[in-house]
Amino acid sequence: MSLLPLTALTTLLHVYLAVRLLPMLATFTPVAAVVAIAIAISAVTMPLPFIGMRSAAKPPADVWKWIGLISMGWFSSMFVLTALRDVGLVIAWLVGALGGPVMDIDRWPLWTALAVPAVATLTSLIGFFNARRTAGVVRIDVPMPNLPAALQNFTIAQLSDIHVGPTIKRGYIQRIVDAVNQLDADAIAITGDLVDGSVPELREHIAPLAGLRAHHGTFVVTGNHEYYAGAQAWVVELRRIGLRVLMNEHVLLGARDPRGGAQTDEEVAANLLVLAGVTDFTAGHFDVAHTSDPEGSLAGAPTAATTRVLLAHQPRSAPAAAEAGFQLQLSGHTHGGQFFPWNLFVPLQQPFVAGLHKLGAMWVYTSRGTGYWGPPKRFGAPSEITLLRLVRA
């Protein structure tokens, strides 16, 4: 959808808010005035973050993008709550019309009209704090059958969906890097949607990622937003700063057998972790050469190396990953819904929303994301830095 019809649609939805709330708030003149001004600001500024994204138009300054994205989060809650209020009022009226308890028609519409902006504003403030704080560490043990003793307690620090862009800059990234480096992980995985902008725009802001430290390094796979921003250029840039981008390929991470002594080639291979990465599930729509291929990512892997972990941005890569023989898939993309009501819609597209789940014999861990997309708002879906530990089942 282009910007003009989208702006027209959001303007009409703001008109709906005004029509449904302001007449009821008129008896509280100061409140009505504040809500009216807020609705007007939201209607005007919401389109601003999208100017220039897909055209030659000059994008607005970051301060206007900030205002527009904050407005987007507030408007989202306002719209949902207003719609729920209207549904509730209709149900109450029908109950009364059918002989049930009669609602105080003069009192309840007024107080619910006051509650809508109050709740929307409160959740937006809480959501802003949750989004802007440094993600907390979530520790997950993944039980894996036949895990070699050499890989017992192997740890992977997962970052996902950081979305470096208009409101997430270098300082935010540096805080994440500092937190991850304290974990002393064996490997670090970034499972896509790292950026929302071009390399020239954001090179400086993703630079702290070069400081990530793990025993075996940092590994990255593309998400759908990398393809919106120019995936090939980002692959080159991430490799330039020392990150390993896995494009339907794998690496073998060695572990020393704690028993010591001489080992056959097969015994050595059995102690290896196959860490594979695929391009985004939708990558083939942008570049057919980037079509996601979980099975192809294992090409050349030693058959004796049966501990196999896949990095795949979207959880819906999981059926193909399970068929290819992986034991664990690490994904993101969903943000855990980020804030109500979007968490209700994620299952319509993805098999998992957040957390550790089983698909056949394979585990799938879906991160709620380490940053956020769009509105700086997280409510009911906290961001996370995940530390996964492989343990014998």
BELJO-V816281 format. One record per residue. N is the residue number from 0. OMEGA is omega in degrees with one decimal (* if undefined). Layout:
BEGIN
[[N & OMEGA] [N & OMEGA]]
END
This chain:
BEGIN
[[0 & -180.0] [1 & -172.8] [2 & -175.4] [3 & 178.5] [4 & 177.1] [5 & 177.7] [6 & 178.6] [7 & 179.9] [8 & -178.4] [9 & 176.4] [10 & 178.4] [11 & 178.6] [12 & 174.8] [13 & 175.5] [14 & 176.8] [15 & 178.2] [16 & -178.1] [17 & -177.6] [18 & -175.2] [19 & -175.1] [20 & -170.5] [21 & 178.0] [22 & 179.3] [23 & -178.2] [24 & -174.3] [25 & 179.6] [26 & 174.1] [27 & -169.7] [28 & 180.0] [29 & 179.8] [30 & 179.7] [31 & -179.1] [32 & -179.9] [33 & -179.5] [34 & 179.2] [35 & 178.9] [36 & -179.7] [37 & 178.3] [38 & 179.8] [39 & 178.5] [40 & 179.7] [41 & -178.2] [42 & -176.7] [43 & -171.0] [44 & -176.7] [45 & 180.0] [46 & -170.5] [47 & -178.6] [48 & -175.0] [49 & 178.5] [50 & 178.1] [51 & -178.5] [52 & -177.8] [53 & 178.9] [54 & 179.8] [55 & -178.8] [56 & 179.2] [57 & -179.4] [58 & 178.5] [59 & 177.9] [60 & -176.8] [61 & -179.1] [62 & 178.6] [63 & 175.4] [64 & 176.4] [65 & -177.7] [66 & -179.3] [67 & -178.8] [68 & 173.8] [69 & 177.2] [70 & -179.0] [71 & 179.1] [72 & 179.1] [73 & 179.9] [74 & -179.3] [75 & 178.3] [76 & 178.2] [77 & -177.2] [78 & -178.5] [79 & -178.8] [80 & 178.3] [81 & 178.0] [82 & 177.6] [83 & 176.8] [84 & -179.0] [85 & 177.3] [86 & 178.2] [87 & 179.3] [88 & 178.7] [89 & 179.2] [90 & 179.5] [91 & 178.6] [92 & 180.0] [93 & 177.9] [94 & 178.2] [95 & -178.8] [96 & -179.0] [97 & 174.7] [98 & 179.1] [99 & 178.3] [100 & -178.1] [101 & 178.8] [102 & 173.8] [103 & -171.2] [104 & 179.5] [105 & -173.0] [106 & -170.8] [107 & 176.8] [108 & 180.0] [109 & -176.1] [110 & 176.4] [111 & 176.0] [112 & 175.7] [113 & -176.3] [114 & -175.6] [115 & -179.8] [116 & 179.2] [117 & -179.0] [118 & 180.0] [119 & -179.7] [120 & -179.8] [121 & -179.5] [122 & 178.2] [123 & 177.9] [124 & 177.6] [125 & 179.8] [126 & 177.8] [127 & 178.1] [128 & -178.8] [129 & -177.3] [130 & -173.2] [131 & 177.5] [132 & 175.0] [133 & -177.5] [134 & 175.4] [135 & 179.9] [136 & 174.8] [137 & -177.8] [138 & -175.6] [139 & 171.2] [140 & 179.8] [141 & 180.0] [142 & -176.3] [143 & 179.4] [144 & 176.9] [145 & 177.4] [146 & 178.9] [147 & 179.2] [148 & -179.1] [149 & -178.7] [150 & 176.4] [151 & -179.8] [152 & 173.1] [153 & -174.9] [154 & 175.9] [155 & 174.6] [156 & -176.9] [157 & 169.6] [158 & -179.4] [159 & 170.0] [160 & 178.1] [161 & 176.2] [162 & 173.3] [163 & -175.4] [164 & -172.0] [165 & -175.8] [166 & 177.9] [167 & -172.7] [168 & -172.5] [169 & -177.8] [170 & 178.0] [171 & -179.7] [172 & -179.4] [173 & 177.7] [174 & 178.1] [175 & 179.8] [176 & -179.7] [177 & -179.8] [178 & -178.6] [179 & -177.9] [180 & 177.2] [181 & -176.6] [182 & 179.9] [183 & -176.2] [184 & 174.8] [185 & 177.8] [186 & 176.3] [187 & 179.7] [188 & 174.0] [189 & -169.8] [190 & 166.8] [191 & -176.7] [192 & 178.2] [193 & -170.8] [194 & 171.8] [195 & -179.4] [196 & -175.6] [197 & 178.0] [198 & 179.6] [199 & -179.8] [200 & -165.4] [201 & -178.3] [202 & -178.2] [203 & -172.3] [204 & 176.8] [205 & -176.4] [206 & -179.7] [207 & 179.4] [208 & 176.1] [209 & -179.6] [210 & 176.8] [211 & -176.9] [212 & 173.9] [213 & -174.5] [214 & -178.0] [215 & 176.6] [216 & -177.3] [217 & -175.4] [218 & -172.3] [219 & 167.7] [220 & -179.0] [221 & 170.3] [222 & -178.9] [223 & -178.2] [224 & 173.6] [225 & -179.6] [226 & 173.1] [227 & -171.8] [228 & -177.6] [229 & -170.7] [230 & -174.9] [231 & 178.1] [232 & 179.7] [233 & 176.2] [234 & 179.1] [235 & -177.2] [236 & -179.2] [237 & 176.0] [238 & -179.9] [239 & -177.7] [240 & 170.9] [241 & 177.4] [242 & -179.7] [243 & 178.7] [244 & -178.7] [245 & -177.2] [246 & -176.5] [247 & -178.2] [248 & -177.8] [249 & 170.8] [250 & 176.9] [251 & -178.8] [252 & -173.2] [253 & 174.1] [254 & -177.9] [255 & 177.4] [256 & -176.9] [257 & 179.1] [258 & -179.9] [259 & 178.0] [260 & -179.1] [261 & -179.4] [262 & 173.0] [263 & 178.0] [264 & -179.2] [265 & 177.8] [266 & 176.8] [267 & -179.0] [268 & -178.7] [269 & -179.7] [270 & -178.9] [271 & 170.7] [272 & 174.1] [273 & 177.3] [274 & -177.0] [275 & 177.5] [276 & 178.7] [277 & 172.9] [278 & -177.1] [279 & -179.7] [280 & -177.8] [281 & -172.1] [282 & -178.8] [283 & 176.8] [284 & -179.7] [285 & -178.6] [286 & -175.2] [287 & 178.4] [288 & -179.1] [289 & -177.8] [290 & -176.0] [291 & -172.6] [292 & 179.6] [293 & -180.0] [294 & 179.6] [295 & -179.4] [296 & -179.8] [297 & -176.7] [298 & 178.2] [299 & -180.0] [300 & -179.9] [301 & -177.3] [302 & -179.7] [303 & 179.3] [304 & -172.4] [305 & 176.0] [306 & -169.6] [307 & -177.6] [308 & -179.7] [309 & 170.2] [310 & -178.5] [311 & -172.3] [312 & -174.2] [313 & 177.8] [314 & -176.7] [315 & 168.2] [316 & -170.0] [317 & -179.8] [318 & 178.8] [319 & 179.0] [320 & 178.8] [321 & 179.3] [322 & -179.5] [323 & 174.9] [324 & 176.9] [325 & 176.3] [326 & -176.6] [327 & 172.1] [328 & 175.7] [329 & -175.7] [330 & 175.8] [331 & 172.3] [332 & -170.8] [333 & -173.5] [334 & -174.7] [335 & -175.5] [336 & 179.0] [337 & 172.5] [338 & -178.9] [339 & 9.9] [340 & -170.8] [341 & 176.4] [342 & -179.9] [343 & -175.4] [344 & -177.7] [345 & -179.2] [346 & 177.3] [347 & -177.4] [348 & -172.6] [349 & 179.9] [350 & -179.2] [351 & -178.7] [352 & -178.6] [353 & 173.7] [354 & -174.7] [355 & -179.7] [356 & 180.0] [357 & 172.6] [358 & -173.0] [359 & 180.0] [360 & -174.4] [361 & 171.5] [362 & 173.0] [363 & 173.2] [364 & 179.7] [365 & 179.7] [366 & 173.4] [367 & 177.9] [368 & -176.4] [369 & 175.5] [370 & 177.8] [371 & 175.2] [372 & 173.8] [373 & -176.7] [374 & 173.8] [375 & -172.3] [376 & 172.4] [377 & -179.0] [378 & -178.7] [379 & 179.8] [380 & -175.0] [381 & 176.1] [382 & -176.8] [383 & 159.7] [384 & -173.1] [385 & 173.2] [386 & 179.6] [387 & -179.7] [388 & 177.6] [389 & 179.4] [390 & -178.8] [391 & 179.7] [392 & *]]
END
